């Protein structure tokens, strides 16, 4: 099992719908994992990422919870 500390990136997206531009923000971790905004607001941006190669399981744990 591999374990490492990662930090969530804040990204801003733009979408053009019928001539009007909408902006939205979202958070991602390495390995292209999406992180809900509510989780970042609750726990912050630092997480522990555990990858179990045998079973193919990825576990994300907040750093503050350990």
C-alpha positions in Angstrom: 0.0 0.0 0.0 1.3 3.4 -1.0 0.6 6.4 1.2 1.4 10.1 0.6 0.3 13.5 1.7 -1.4 15.6 -1.0 -3.0 19.0 -1.3 -6.2 19.9 -3.1 -6.0 22.3 -6.0 -8.7 25.0 -6.5 -9.7 25.3 -10.2 -12.1 27.8 -11.8 -14.1 26.7 -14.8 -16.0 28.8 -17.2 -19.0 27.7 -19.3 -20.7 29.6 -22.1 -24.4 29.0 -22.2 -26.5 30.9 -24.8 -24.1 33.8 -24.8 -23.8 34.1 -21.0 -20.6 33.0 -19.2 -20.9 31.1 -16.0 -18.0 30.6 -13.6 -17.7 27.7 -11.1 -15.0 26.4 -8.8 -14.0 22.9 -8.0 -11.2 21.0 -6.2 -9.1 18.1 -7.4 -6.4 15.9 -6.0 -3.6 14.1 -7.9 -4.7 11.1 -10.0 -7.6 13.3 -11.3 -9.8 12.8 -8.3 -12.6 15.2 -7.8 -13.1 16.5 -4.2 -16.5 18.1 -3.2 -16.3 21.7 -2.2 -18.1 20.9 1.1 -15.3 18.5 2.1 -12.7 21.2 1.5 -14.7 23.7 3.5 -15.0 21.2 6.4 -11.5 19.6 6.5 -9.2 22.0 4.6 -6.9 21.2 1.7 -4.4 18.7 3.1 -5.3 15.0 2.8 -3.6 11.6 3.0 -4.0 9.5 -0.1 -3.7 5.7 0.3 -3.6 3.5 -2.8 -3.9 -0.2 -2.4 -2.6 -1.7 -5.6 -3.7 -5.3 -4.8 -7.4 -4.5 -4.5 -7.4 -1.3 -6.6 -8.8 0.8 -3.7 -8.1 4.5 -3.2 -8.7 6.0 0.2 -8.8 9.7 0.9 -8.5 10.8 4.6 -8.3 14.4 5.9 -4.9 15.3 7.4 -6.6 17.0 10.4 -8.5 13.9 11.3 -5.4 11.8 12.1 
